[in-house]
């Protein structure tokens, strides 16, 4: 009997996971206890050039969700772990004015979906449909929830931003490309990042 992977992404993909590029199948697999996945690369662009959005984004920036501003050629580091069936990610942007860190926890949901909880404490929750596009992994948001104090509010679909993320393997061996966009009806592009990185799994503290 085929063993169902404990990775939330591969569980959500089901039989589709066999179509992933081998490098991505390894990247989205569960990380053994006592080990950590480390990615090092550069975002070609990250944030938004629309300055009027920055004050709004700074509220999310304080909780480690998104970074307000518009930057190019930003080095970044990713540290991934699997804890209790969830993919825990810590992404650090090495900006000219200092490091900034984003944290998230991804868990599997029924019907080929995952739930990504971003920030510390959890401030934004995004439910994604997961699919394979060519041999890349593609995520598209279905629902977005926001925590305001003790309240959690699900944004109506008519006005909720649409988040898309695509992870693909570069032709250059050992590198991956990640691209994320956040778009909203009428307003257009709210946020984005895109870049490439190299990835390895090694013993924790090694």
GIQUI-V409648 format. One record per backbone hydrogen bond with DSSP energy under -1.0 kcal/mol. CO is the residue of the C=O (numbers start at 1). NH is the residue of the N-H. Records with the same first field share a line. If there is no record, write none. Layout:
BEGIN
CO = NH  NH
END
This chain:
BEGIN
7 = 11
8 = 12
9 = 13
10 = 14
13 = 16
14 = 17
15 = 18
16 = 19
17 = 20
21 = 25
22 = 26
23 = 27
24 = 28
32 = 35
34 = 204
36 = 202
37 = 80
38 = 200
39 = 78
40 = 198
41 = 76
42 = 196
43 = 74
45 = 194
46 = 71
47 = 192
49 = 51
50 = 53
51 = 54
53 = 57
54 = 58
57 = 61
58 = 62
60 = 65
61 = 64
63 = 120
64 = 103
69 = 48
71 = 46
74 = 43
75 = 94
76 = 41
77 = 92
78 = 39
79 = 90
80 = 37
81 = 88
83 = 86
86 = 83
87 = 106
88 = 81
89 = 104
90 = 79
91 = 102
92 = 77
93 = 95  100
95 = 98
98 = 95
100 = 93
102 = 91
103 = 119
104 = 89
105 = 117
106 = 87
107 = 115
109 = 113
112 = 130
113 = 109
114 = 128
115 = 107
116 = 126
117 = 105
118 = 123  124
123 = 147
124 = 118
125 = 145
126 = 116
127 = 142  143
128 = 114
129 = 140
131 = 138
133 = 136
135 = 21
136 = 133
137 = 167
138 = 131
139 = 165
140 = 129
143 = 127
144 = 155
145 = 125
146 = 153
148 = 151
151 = 148
153 = 146
156 = 159  160
162 = 183
163 = 141
164 = 181
165 = 139
166 = 179
167 = 137
168 = 177
172 = 175
175 = 170
176 = 197
177 = 168
178 = 195
179 = 166
180 = 193
181 = 164
182 = 190  191
183 = 162
184 = 188
185 = 187
188 = 184
191 = 182
192 = 47
193 = 180
194 = 44  45
195 = 178
196 = 42
197 = 176
198 = 40
200 = 38
202 = 36
203 = 206
END
